[in-house]
């Protein structure tokens, strides 16, 4: 069967999905926290935090990968400590790939959530307080539901960014089949060897199809949530 | 149950760049209106009561519970104050149905503190048909009814209402009035009602606090305070646009009805006033307003005229305000003071001076409440 993916393609596809999924899951709580802080608090150094969050968007991905390597690599400051204390490492495995993808997608995630928090009316939160809800209850029952559209958009952007992530990943965790060779890196590998035109085309097609499905799914989800929040419009 | 000394005992200050709120008052139940022009500090005061902003100094006690005390470093968060707050913009939660909105506050209070019944509120505010609706499908008036119901269902010790009718047109306002009246009369919840319009005060309030530039300008029973306001010269009339037209508010009793001529006879401590037939029982109280320009004056008891209400009065004071008009302060035998506005020419020709004994012809009486 011509359209059935080969075992190599399956491996790259599955790895890409796993890496992107965990990239989103791991960065979600941090993205919500940072977005909330940026949207609702005013403090000295806010511009600094804002800049830091946006760095991966403006830095060459290779540089981000390098920073990850020197901090969280096996000989990195934090990486060594993690390895010695918990026997946990990001070096040269899919967890490192997920981390790199998560970091690269973080600015997009934060931006989307921040916009939806800023759009959520703080006066509704004040109303909830007068009805007896403490700040934590207000967050769960009012703020979080109101920011779900942004959460979904952000998660999708971050997921899509993770699927396409190449530079930071290959710098940080190299190109290891089954561990860090995601779709883009697999495409790059094929490019390196002569005469892989058909394999290259098939891999590129796979990546395109994946992106289209993800986009469609997110658009559908976001529409459902908007409908629940503001009624059919 | 121990009856609290005061429902509300407040003495606070709060300073902003260009504004200072500094008020002290007590409130013992019923409905008190917080009245003043925009920027006078009404909403700041209500937000301080609710715990949404912290005063700089002072004390707030609600039903003898200290919720704020700057010297003792007490500042209870809003959720621990057990107040209901109805905002100008209903602030319904858009991601919840009307029923979920209404139930939001109920869940937050222990069973033994729930003294407001679900069925009572649904009935009083007529919410039964709205339960499954989403907030964006409701009209402005319906939204406000849900917001009031939601606040009440949290069993508040005190209900704060910040201009709850100001976003509604006249027709919708008229729809909501009876609901507020019935919660005032049936549920016995003390209400602080922020407004900048006199008709709302006249219709709903027992007491009124007048705020002006963050200071308490006047406080007391509605008719006393509003009459004094209109007479006080310290007030910029344009600031109080709705009452800048001189008039007097009086409280009268329904004495009897004249079914043949479809008139109602009101008793104003001995004076009689005739008004078109009212749908009120004999003995009930009614608040009325007599505009100065509806009062004509005569030196002698008039004969053969169409005006029904004619009272013998003494001239107390004469003030020239406009270029062509004169305001004449009158006092009836029963001691009621009210105003007449006549031309300067009439004043001169009739020789209306303080001390003169004359007749006041009241052309019409506006009834402001009890309808």
Interface residues (C-beta under 8 A of the other chain):
Chain A: X121 X123 X124 X126 X127 X128 X129 X130 X131 X132 X133 X134 X137 X141 X142 X145 X146 X228 X229 X230 X231
Chain B: X50 X51 X52 X77 X78 X79 X81 X82 X83 X84 X85 X87 X89 X91 X93 X94 X95 X104 X105 X108 X109 X134 X136 X137 X150 X151 X154
